[in-house]
């Protein structure tokens, strides 16, 4: 499950989730929009918080978004 879908499905807002995983809300907004990369050190924390609904492979596209040209 994509992180964006998980947050929407569970009604979780960006700022509280960012605080929960320990990142700045601005970074989280960029991650959700695909303009910023999610540092690897937060991947496992997200998997744990989401009870494995968001898997490591789901986070790959969040951490390394396709560049727009």
Order of alpha helices (4+ residues) and beta strands (2+ residues): alpha-alpha-alpha-alpha-alpha
